[in-house]
Amino acid sequence: MSTADRLLPLLHLPGKDPRDFYSLGDIVANGQGLDGRVLNILAAVRSIAELKLFTTSDGRKGQRLEVKLFDDSVTSFSLVW
């Protein structure tokens, strides 16, 4: 599956005011209170790791991708899909 095909479902997320964004510092400070919410994040990508494939103990296949972000409040913030 191409990257564009994997990202296409994101177009259906609800839109938010582009001036209403969270810094990574805001997310670190208020992380538990933001659980389950759709957020605008203003940050830059520091790195994207290689896609890792794995098999769970019950035999299911999965994949994991780590993306590291940064902004003026946090030097490294990991997102894992």
C-alpha atoms as an extended CHARMM CRD file, in Angstrom:
* protein
*
        81  EXT
         1         1  MET       CA              0.0000000000        0.0000000000        0.0000000000  PROA      1               0.0000000000
         2         2  SER       CA              1.4190000000        3.3850000000       -0.9720000000  PROA      2               0.0000000000
         3         3  THR       CA              1.9610000000        6.2140000000        1.5040000000  PROA      3               0.0000000000
         4         4  ALA       CA             -0.7730000000        8.2660000000       -0.1880000000  PROA      4               0.0000000000
         5         5  ASP       CA             -3.2480000000        5.3860000000        0.1920000000  PROA      5               0.0000000000
         6         6  ARG       CA             -2.3930000000        5.0400000000        3.8880000000  PROA      6               0.0000000000
         7         7  LEU       CA             -2.7920000000        8.7830000000        4.5150000000  PROA      7               0.0000000000
         8         8  LEU       CA             -5.9860000000        9.2680000000        2.4930000000  PROA      8               0.0000000000
         9         9  PRO       CA             -8.3050000000        8.3180000000        5.4240000000  PROA      9               0.0000000000
        10        10  LEU       CA             -6.9130000000       11.3090000000        7.3490000000  PROA      10              0.0000000000
        11        11  LEU       CA             -8.8200000000       13.6170000000        4.9880000000  PROA      11              0.0000000000
        12        12  HSD       CA            -12.0100000000       12.5650000000        6.7650000000  PROA      12              0.0000000000
        13        13  LEU       CA            -10.9290000000       13.7660000000       10.2050000000  PROA      13              0.0000000000
        14        14  PRO       CA            -12.8920000000       16.7760000000       11.4150000000  PROA      14              0.0000000000
        15        15  GLY       CA            -11.2800000000       20.1030000000       10.5740000000  PROA      15              0.0000000000
        16        16  LYS       CA            -10.2300000000       22.5700000000       13.2100000000  PROA      16              0.0000000000
        17        17  ASP       CA             -9.4190000000       26.2710000000       13.0960000000  PROA      17              0.0000000000
        18        18  PRO       CA             -5.8130000000       26.4540000000       11.8190000000  PROA      18              0.0000000000
        19        19  ARG       CA             -4.9970000000       29.0490000000       14.4800000000  PROA      19              0.0000000000
        20        20  ASP       CA             -6.0800000000       26.5910000000       17.2010000000  PROA      20              0.0000000000
        21        21  PHE       CA             -3.0070000000       24.3940000000       17.5690000000  PROA      21              0.0000000000
        22        22  TYR       CA             -1.0440000000       22.7540000000       20.3490000000  PROA      22              0.0000000000
        23        23  SER       CA              2.6980000000       22.9400000000       20.8440000000  PROA      23              0.0000000000
        24        24  LEU       CA              4.4550000000       19.7250000000       21.7850000000  PROA      24              0.0000000000
        25        25  GLY       CA              5.0700000000       21.2630000000       25.2100000000  PROA      25              0.0000000000
        26        26  ASP       CA              1.2910000000       21.6830000000       25.6500000000  PROA      26              0.0000000000
        27        27  ILE       CA              0.7920000000       18.0200000000       24.7840000000  PROA      27              0.0000000000
        28        28  VAL       CA              3.5190000000       16.8610000000       27.1800000000  PROA      28              0.0000000000
        29        29  ALA       CA              2.0390000000       18.9770000000       30.0070000000  PROA      29              0.0000000000
        30        30  ASN       CA             -1.6090000000       18.0220000000       29.3650000000  PROA      30              0.0000000000
        31        31  GLY       CA             -1.2810000000       14.6160000000       27.6860000000  PROA      31              0.0000000000
        32        32  GLN       CA             -3.7790000000       12.6180000000       29.7540000000  PROA      32              0.0000000000
        33        33  GLY       CA             -6.4240000000       15.3350000000       29.4740000000  PROA      33              0.0000000000
        34        34  LEU       CA             -6.1220000000       15.3160000000       25.6720000000  PROA      34              0.0000000000
        35        35  ASP       CA             -6.6440000000       11.5560000000       25.2730000000  PROA      35              0.0000000000
        36        36  GLY       CA             -9.1000000000       10.7450000000       22.4800000000  PROA      36              0.0000000000
        37        37  ARG       CA             -9.2270000000       14.2880000000       21.0740000000  PROA      37              0.0000000000
        38        38  VAL       CA             -8.3240000000       15.3840000000       17.5420000000  PROA      38              0.0000000000
        39        39  LEU       CA             -5.6040000000       18.0500000000       17.7720000000  PROA      39              0.0000000000
        40        40  ASN       CA             -3.8190000000       20.4190000000       15.4390000000  PROA      40              0.0000000000
        41        41  ILE       CA             -0.0940000000       20.1770000000       16.1510000000  PROA      41              0.0000000000
        42        42  LEU       CA              2.4090000000       22.7510000000       14.9550000000  PROA      42              0.0000000000
        43        43  ALA       CA              5.7610000000       20.9330000000       14.7810000000  PROA      43              0.0000000000
        44        44  ALA       CA              8.4910000000       19.8410000000       12.3950000000  PROA      44              0.0000000000
        45        45  VAL       CA              9.5470000000       16.2830000000       11.5760000000  PROA      45              0.0000000000
        46        46  ARG       CA             12.9830000000       15.3810000000       12.9670000000  PROA      46              0.0000000000
        47        47  SER       CA             13.0810000000       11.7950000000       11.6760000000  PROA      47              0.0000000000
        48        48  ILE       CA             11.0090000000        8.9110000000       10.3730000000  PROA      48              0.0000000000
        49        49  ALA       CA             12.2090000000        5.4280000000       11.3080000000  PROA      49              0.0000000000
        50        50  GLU       CA             11.9630000000        2.4220000000        9.0360000000  PROA      50              0.0000000000
        51        51  LEU       CA              8.6870000000        0.5180000000        9.0940000000  PROA      51              0.0000000000
        52        52  LYS       CA              9.0000000000       -2.4890000000       11.4090000000  PROA      52              0.0000000000
        53        53  LEU       CA              6.9280000000       -5.5990000000       10.8600000000  PROA      53              0.0000000000
        54        54  PHE       CA              6.1420000000       -7.9040000000       13.7760000000  PROA      54              0.0000000000
        55        55  THR       CA              4.0800000000      -10.9290000000       14.7530000000  PROA      55              0.0000000000
        56        56  THR       CA              2.1970000000      -10.9840000000       18.0640000000  PROA      56              0.0000000000
        57        57  SER       CA              2.3340000000      -13.9670000000       20.4130000000  PROA      57              0.0000000000
        58        58  ASP       CA             -1.0650000000      -15.0950000000       19.0780000000  PROA      58              0.0000000000
        59        59  GLY       CA              0.1760000000      -15.0220000000       15.4660000000  PROA      59              0.0000000000
        60        60  ARG       CA             -1.3120000000      -11.7220000000       14.2480000000  PROA      60              0.0000000000
        61        61  LYS       CA              0.8500000000       -9.6200000000       11.9500000000  PROA      61              0.0000000000
        62        62  GLY       CA              1.3840000000       -5.9370000000       12.6760000000  PROA      62              0.0000000000
        63        63  GLN       CA              3.5190000000       -3.0000000000       11.7200000000  PROA      63              0.0000000000
        64        64  ARG       CA              5.0280000000       -0.0890000000       13.6060000000  PROA      64              0.0000000000
        65        65  LEU       CA              6.3230000000        3.2680000000       12.4450000000  PROA      65              0.0000000000
        66        66  GLU       CA              7.9870000000        5.8470000000       14.6880000000  PROA      66              0.0000000000
        67        67  VAL       CA              8.0100000000        9.5310000000       13.7460000000  PROA      67              0.0000000000
        68        68  LYS       CA              9.9730000000       12.0330000000       15.8480000000  PROA      68              0.0000000000
        69        69  LEU       CA              8.7640000000       15.6410000000       15.9440000000  PROA      69              0.0000000000
        70        70  PHE       CA             10.2180000000       18.8010000000       17.4850000000  PROA      70              0.0000000000
        71        71  ASP       CA              9.2770000000       22.4300000000       18.0490000000  PROA      71              0.0000000000
        72        72  ASP       CA             10.5260000000       25.3740000000       20.0870000000  PROA      72              0.0000000000
        73        73  SER       CA              9.2370000000       23.8200000000       23.3280000000  PROA      73              0.0000000000
        74        74  VAL       CA             10.3380000000       20.1570000000       22.9630000000  PROA      74              0.0000000000
        75        75  THR       CA             13.4680000000       18.8200000000       21.2290000000  PROA      75              0.0000000000
        76        76  SER       CA             12.1510000000       15.3060000000       20.5510000000  PROA      76              0.0000000000
        77        77  PHE       CA              8.5930000000       13.9320000000       20.6650000000  PROA      77              0.0000000000
        78        78  SER       CA              7.9100000000       10.3840000000       19.4360000000  PROA      78              0.0000000000
        79        79  LEU       CA              4.7280000000        9.2710000000       17.7290000000  PROA      79              0.0000000000
        80        80  VAL       CA              4.2430000000        5.5510000000       17.1090000000  PROA      80              0.0000000000
        81        81  TRP       CA              1.7250000000        4.0920000000       14.7070000000  PROA      81              0.0000000000
